[in-house]
Amino acid sequence: MSKTTHTPGPWYCTSEKDSVTGEVSTKPIGYGSYGDVALTFGDGAKGNARLIAQAPELLAELRAAGQIIKNALAVMPPELLDKWHQLNRDTGACTEDPTRATERATLIAKAEGGA
């Protein structure tokens, strides 16, 4: 796992109800340090702040999901592997392959300041 190059989570959307900006902070509303992670402006400012605030947790879940998929595929018998690929195709989900794993690793690296 790469060294974290961002402010550790959790992060909080700390925009006040009547604010026109989106604020992302390391502390919840009422505990100060508003906007110490990010400030967003314009249309969708609060929605953008909510999405940004979830970034550390989303990154951790992406790492975990990749490992879970890798582990499942490693122990899955061929007949179940075929069913798994078919289920993913039928539901419109991308199937897992080395390219998909590389794409996921690249996204994680970008989030951590690499690639």
C-alpha positions in Angstrom: 0.0 0.0 0.0 1.2 3.5 -0.9 2.1 6.1 1.6 -0.9 8.5 2.2 -0.2 11.9 0.7 -3.4 13.6 1.7 -5.0 14.8 4.9 -6.2 11.6 6.7 -10.0 11.1 6.9 -12.6 11.2 8.0 -13.6 14.4 6.3 -16.9 16.2 6.8 -19.0 18.5 4.6 -19.3 21.5 6.9 -21.3 23.9 4.7 -23.9 25.8 6.7 -27.4 25.5 5.5 -27.5 29.1 4.0 -24.0 29.0 2.6 -23.2 29.4 -1.1 -19.9 27.6 -0.8 -19.1 24.0 -0.1 -16.7 23.3 2.8 -14.8 20.1 3.5 -13.1 19.9 6.9 -11.4 17.5 9.2 -13.9 18.2 12.0 -17.7 18.2 12.0 -19.9 21.3 12.1 -19.5 23.1 15.4 -15.9 22.0 16.0 -14.0 24.6 13.9 -11.5 24.3 11.1 -14.1 24.9 8.3 -12.7 24.4 4.9 -9.3 23.2 6.0 -9.5 20.4 3.3 -11.4 22.1 0.5 -13.7 24.9 -0.5 -16.0 24.6 -3.4 -17.9 27.3 -5.2 -20.6 27.8 -7.9 -23.4 25.5 -9.0 -23.3 22.3 -7.1 -20.8 23.6 -4.5 -22.5 21.7 -1.6 -22.9 18.5 -3.6 -19.2 18.7 -4.7 -18.2 19.2 -1.0 -20.2 16.1 0.0 -18.5 14.0 -2.7 -15.1 15.3 -1.8 -15.8 14.6 1.9 -16.3 11.0 1.1 -13.0 10.6 -0.8 -10.9 9.0 1.9 -13.6 6.4 2.6 -14.2 5.7 -1.1 -10.5 5.2 -1.7 -10.3 2.7 1.2 -13.4 0.9 -0.2 -11.9 0.8 -3.7 -8.7 -0.8 -2.3 -10.7 -3.3 -0.3 -13.0 -4.2 -3.1 -10.1 -4.9 -5.4 -8.5 -7.2 -2.9 -11.8 -9.0 -2.3 -12.3 -9.5 -6.1 -8.7 -10.8 -6.4 -9.2 -13.2 -3.6 -12.5 -14.5 -4.8 -11.2 -15.1 -8.3 -8.2 -16.9 -7.0 -10.3 -19.6 -5.3 -13.3 -19.7 -7.6 -13.7 -23.0 -9.6 -13.9 -22.6 -13.4 -17.7 -23.4 -13.6 -18.5 -20.6 -11.1 -16.0 -18.3 -12.8 -17.9 -18.6 -16.0 -21.2 -17.9 -14.2 -19.6 -14.9 -12.5 -18.5 -13.4 -15.8 -21.9 -14.0 -17.4 -23.7 -12.3 -14.4 -21.4 -9.3 -14.8 -22.1 -9.1 -18.5 -25.9 -9.5 -18.0 -26.0 -6.7 -15.5 -23.8 -4.3 -17.4 -21.0 -4.4 -14.9 -17.5 -4.6 -16.2 -16.0 -8.1 -15.8 -12.8 -8.4 -13.9 -9.6 -9.1 -15.8 -6.0 -8.0 -15.6 -6.8 -4.8 -17.5 -9.6 -3.9 -15.0 -7.3 -4.6 -12.1 -4.6 -2.3 -13.7 -7.2 0.5 -14.2 -8.2 0.2 -10.6 -4.6 0.4 -9.4 -4.0 3.4 -11.7 -7.0 5.2 -10.2 -5.7 4.5 -6.7 -2.2 5.7 -7.6 -3.7 9.0 -9.1 -5.6 9.6 -5.9 -2.4 9.1 -3.9 -0.4 11.5 -6.0 1.3 9.0 -8.4 0.7 8.0 -12.0 
